[in-house]
Amino acid sequence: NKELFLKRFTLKEKQIILLLSAILRAADGTEFESVEFVTNMGIKIKKSAIKFYFKKISPELKNRFFKKSKKLSEITNKKIKCSEN
């Protein structure tokens, strides 16, 4: 039970857990790609957005990535952006 589990932590600990969970969820969107693809990924955190940079990204992966990164956007109150470099 998520609620019972989170009752064990302070507010700050809960925020950290939720943020890390959201990052893992977004990363899960790249799971079906090769290790080489995942190692060629970068991230920039700005005041209003979190931008992920990929060496190469297919339209299917981009769609999956955005679906999986919704929670990260909600928790951080930042837009999630994605581009190839």
PyMOL CGO cylinders between C-alpha atoms (Angstrom):
from pymol import cmd
from pymol.cgo import CYLINDER

trace = [
    CYLINDER, 0.00, 0.00, 0.00, 1.60, 3.22, -1.19, 0.3, 1, 1, 1, 1, 1, 1,
    CYLINDER, 1.60, 3.22, -1.19, -0.02, 5.42, 1.48, 0.3, 1, 1, 1, 1, 1, 1,
    CYLINDER, -0.02, 5.42, 1.48, 1.10, 3.21, 4.37, 0.3, 1, 1, 1, 1, 1, 1,
    CYLINDER, 1.10, 3.21, 4.37, 4.59, 2.99, 2.91, 0.3, 1, 1, 1, 1, 1, 1,
    CYLINDER, 4.59, 2.99, 2.91, 4.93, 6.76, 2.57, 0.3, 1, 1, 1, 1, 1, 1,
    CYLINDER, 4.93, 6.76, 2.57, 3.71, 7.40, 6.14, 0.3, 1, 1, 1, 1, 1, 1,
    CYLINDER, 3.71, 7.40, 6.14, 7.10, 6.11, 7.33, 0.3, 1, 1, 1, 1, 1, 1,
    CYLINDER, 7.10, 6.11, 7.33, 8.98, 9.04, 5.77, 0.3, 1, 1, 1, 1, 1, 1,
    CYLINDER, 8.98, 9.04, 5.77, 9.33, 12.75, 6.41, 0.3, 1, 1, 1, 1, 1, 1,
    CYLINDER, 9.33, 12.75, 6.41, 7.99, 15.24, 3.86, 0.3, 1, 1, 1, 1, 1, 1,
    CYLINDER, 7.99, 15.24, 3.86, 11.49, 15.83, 2.47, 0.3, 1, 1, 1, 1, 1, 1,
    CYLINDER, 11.49, 15.83, 2.47, 12.12, 12.08, 2.14, 0.3, 1, 1, 1, 1, 1, 1,
    CYLINDER, 12.12, 12.08, 2.14, 8.78, 11.67, 0.35, 0.3, 1, 1, 1, 1, 1, 1,
    CYLINDER, 8.78, 11.67, 0.35, 9.70, 14.41, -2.12, 0.3, 1, 1, 1, 1, 1, 1,
    CYLINDER, 9.70, 14.41, -2.12, 13.01, 12.69, -2.86, 0.3, 1, 1, 1, 1, 1, 1,
    CYLINDER, 13.01, 12.69, -2.86, 11.32, 9.30, -3.29, 0.3, 1, 1, 1, 1, 1, 1,
    CYLINDER, 11.32, 9.30, -3.29, 8.71, 10.74, -5.66, 0.3, 1, 1, 1, 1, 1, 1,
    CYLINDER, 8.71, 10.74, -5.66, 11.31, 12.60, -7.72, 0.3, 1, 1, 1, 1, 1, 1,
    CYLINDER, 11.31, 12.60, -7.72, 13.56, 9.57, -8.06, 0.3, 1, 1, 1, 1, 1, 1,
    CYLINDER, 13.56, 9.57, -8.06, 10.59, 7.38, -8.93, 0.3, 1, 1, 1, 1, 1, 1,
    CYLINDER, 10.59, 7.38, -8.93, 9.55, 9.81, -11.66, 0.3, 1, 1, 1, 1, 1, 1,
    CYLINDER, 9.55, 9.81, -11.66, 13.09, 9.87, -13.10, 0.3, 1, 1, 1, 1, 1, 1,
    CYLINDER, 13.09, 9.87, -13.10, 13.13, 6.06, -13.16, 0.3, 1, 1, 1, 1, 1, 1,
    CYLINDER, 13.13, 6.06, -13.16, 9.74, 6.01, -14.85, 0.3, 1, 1, 1, 1, 1, 1,
    CYLINDER, 9.74, 6.01, -14.85, 10.96, 8.36, -17.60, 0.3, 1, 1, 1, 1, 1, 1,
    CYLINDER, 10.96, 8.36, -17.60, 14.11, 6.25, -18.04, 0.3, 1, 1, 1, 1, 1, 1,
    CYLINDER, 14.11, 6.25, -18.04, 11.90, 3.17, -18.34, 0.3, 1, 1, 1, 1, 1, 1,
    CYLINDER, 11.90, 3.17, -18.34, 10.59, 4.69, -21.57, 0.3, 1, 1, 1, 1, 1, 1,
    CYLINDER, 10.59, 4.69, -21.57, 13.95, 3.93, -23.19, 0.3, 1, 1, 1, 1, 1, 1,
    CYLINDER, 13.95, 3.93, -23.19, 14.14, 0.31, -22.02, 0.3, 1, 1, 1, 1, 1, 1,
    CYLINDER, 14.14, 0.31, -22.02, 13.72, -1.32, -25.41, 0.3, 1, 1, 1, 1, 1, 1,
    CYLINDER, 13.72, -1.32, -25.41, 16.62, 0.55, -26.99, 0.3, 1, 1, 1, 1, 1, 1,
    CYLINDER, 16.62, 0.55, -26.99, 20.23, -0.61, -27.04, 0.3, 1, 1, 1, 1, 1, 1,
    CYLINDER, 20.23, -0.61, -27.04, 22.79, 0.18, -24.35, 0.3, 1, 1, 1, 1, 1, 1,
    CYLINDER, 22.79, 0.18, -24.35, 24.63, 2.40, -26.84, 0.3, 1, 1, 1, 1, 1, 1,
    CYLINDER, 24.63, 2.40, -26.84, 21.53, 4.55, -27.23, 0.3, 1, 1, 1, 1, 1, 1,
    CYLINDER, 21.53, 4.55, -27.23, 21.04, 4.96, -23.51, 0.3, 1, 1, 1, 1, 1, 1,
    CYLINDER, 21.04, 4.96, -23.51, 24.70, 5.94, -22.96, 0.3, 1, 1, 1, 1, 1, 1,
    CYLINDER, 24.70, 5.94, -22.96, 24.23, 8.76, -25.50, 0.3, 1, 1, 1, 1, 1, 1,
    CYLINDER, 24.23, 8.76, -25.50, 21.64, 10.62, -23.49, 0.3, 1, 1, 1, 1, 1, 1,
    CYLINDER, 21.64, 10.62, -23.49, 22.02, 13.93, -21.68, 0.3, 1, 1, 1, 1, 1, 1,
    CYLINDER, 22.02, 13.93, -21.68, 19.85, 16.16, -19.54, 0.3, 1, 1, 1, 1, 1, 1,
    CYLINDER, 19.85, 16.16, -19.54, 19.68, 19.88, -18.75, 0.3, 1, 1, 1, 1, 1, 1,
    CYLINDER, 19.68, 19.88, -18.75, 17.54, 21.22, -15.94, 0.3, 1, 1, 1, 1, 1, 1,
    CYLINDER, 17.54, 21.22, -15.94, 16.37, 24.78, -16.37, 0.3, 1, 1, 1, 1, 1, 1,
    CYLINDER, 16.37, 24.78, -16.37, 14.01, 26.97, -14.35, 0.3, 1, 1, 1, 1, 1, 1,
    CYLINDER, 14.01, 26.97, -14.35, 10.90, 26.02, -16.32, 0.3, 1, 1, 1, 1, 1, 1,
    CYLINDER, 10.90, 26.02, -16.32, 11.88, 22.81, -18.12, 0.3, 1, 1, 1, 1, 1, 1,
    CYLINDER, 11.88, 22.81, -18.12, 13.86, 19.59, -18.03, 0.3, 1, 1, 1, 1, 1, 1,
    CYLINDER, 13.86, 19.59, -18.03, 15.38, 18.88, -21.43, 0.3, 1, 1, 1, 1, 1, 1,
    CYLINDER, 15.38, 18.88, -21.43, 16.61, 15.44, -22.45, 0.3, 1, 1, 1, 1, 1, 1,
    CYLINDER, 16.61, 15.44, -22.45, 19.09, 15.17, -25.31, 0.3, 1, 1, 1, 1, 1, 1,
    CYLINDER, 19.09, 15.17, -25.31, 19.41, 11.98, -27.30, 0.3, 1, 1, 1, 1, 1, 1,
    CYLINDER, 19.41, 11.98, -27.30, 21.98, 11.03, -29.93, 0.3, 1, 1, 1, 1, 1, 1,
    CYLINDER, 21.98, 11.03, -29.93, 19.16, 9.42, -31.87, 0.3, 1, 1, 1, 1, 1, 1,
    CYLINDER, 19.16, 9.42, -31.87, 15.49, 8.91, -31.08, 0.3, 1, 1, 1, 1, 1, 1,
    CYLINDER, 15.49, 8.91, -31.08, 12.75, 7.25, -33.09, 0.3, 1, 1, 1, 1, 1, 1,
    CYLINDER, 12.75, 7.25, -33.09, 9.24, 8.75, -33.19, 0.3, 1, 1, 1, 1, 1, 1,
    CYLINDER, 9.24, 8.75, -33.19, 7.90, 5.67, -31.35, 0.3, 1, 1, 1, 1, 1, 1,
    CYLINDER, 7.90, 5.67, -31.35, 10.46, 6.03, -28.58, 0.3, 1, 1, 1, 1, 1, 1,
    CYLINDER, 10.46, 6.03, -28.58, 9.82, 9.76, -28.30, 0.3, 1, 1, 1, 1, 1, 1,
    CYLINDER, 9.82, 9.76, -28.30, 6.10, 9.11, -27.80, 0.3, 1, 1, 1, 1, 1, 1,
    CYLINDER, 6.10, 9.11, -27.80, 6.79, 6.40, -25.21, 0.3, 1, 1, 1, 1, 1, 1,
    CYLINDER, 6.79, 6.40, -25.21, 9.29, 8.65, -23.43, 0.3, 1, 1, 1, 1, 1, 1,
    CYLINDER, 9.29, 8.65, -23.43, 6.76, 11.52, -23.12, 0.3, 1, 1, 1, 1, 1, 1,
    CYLINDER, 6.76, 11.52, -23.12, 4.06, 9.18, -21.79, 0.3, 1, 1, 1, 1, 1, 1,
    CYLINDER, 4.06, 9.18, -21.79, 6.45, 7.83, -19.15, 0.3, 1, 1, 1, 1, 1, 1,
    CYLINDER, 6.45, 7.83, -19.15, 7.75, 11.28, -18.18, 0.3, 1, 1, 1, 1, 1, 1,
    CYLINDER, 7.75, 11.28, -18.18, 4.37, 12.80, -17.23, 0.3, 1, 1, 1, 1, 1, 1,
    CYLINDER, 4.37, 12.80, -17.23, 4.91, 12.05, -13.54, 0.3, 1, 1, 1, 1, 1, 1,
    CYLINDER, 4.91, 12.05, -13.54, 8.31, 13.77, -13.61, 0.3, 1, 1, 1, 1, 1, 1,
    CYLINDER, 8.31, 13.77, -13.61, 6.64, 16.87, -15.08, 0.3, 1, 1, 1, 1, 1, 1,
    CYLINDER, 6.64, 16.87, -15.08, 3.92, 16.81, -12.41, 0.3, 1, 1, 1, 1, 1, 1,
    CYLINDER, 3.92, 16.81, -12.41, 6.34, 16.44, -9.50, 0.3, 1, 1, 1, 1, 1, 1,
    CYLINDER, 6.34, 16.44, -9.50, 8.80, 19.10, -10.67, 0.3, 1, 1, 1, 1, 1, 1,
    CYLINDER, 8.80, 19.10, -10.67, 6.24, 21.51, -12.18, 0.3, 1, 1, 1, 1, 1, 1,
    CYLINDER, 6.24, 21.51, -12.18, 8.49, 21.68, -15.24, 0.3, 1, 1, 1, 1, 1, 1,
    CYLINDER, 8.49, 21.68, -15.24, 7.88, 20.96, -18.91, 0.3, 1, 1, 1, 1, 1, 1,
    CYLINDER, 7.88, 20.96, -18.91, 9.66, 17.91, -20.29, 0.3, 1, 1, 1, 1, 1, 1,
    CYLINDER, 9.66, 17.91, -20.29, 11.41, 18.48, -23.59, 0.3, 1, 1, 1, 1, 1, 1,
    CYLINDER, 11.41, 18.48, -23.59, 13.24, 16.06, -25.83, 0.3, 1, 1, 1, 1, 1, 1,
    CYLINDER, 13.24, 16.06, -25.83, 15.59, 16.63, -28.77, 0.3, 1, 1, 1, 1, 1, 1,
    CYLINDER, 15.59, 16.63, -28.77, 18.31, 14.98, -30.81, 0.3, 1, 1, 1, 1, 1, 1,
    CYLINDER, 18.31, 14.98, -30.81, 21.82, 16.41, -30.73, 0.3, 1, 1, 1, 1, 1, 1,
]
cmd.load_cgo(trace, "trace")
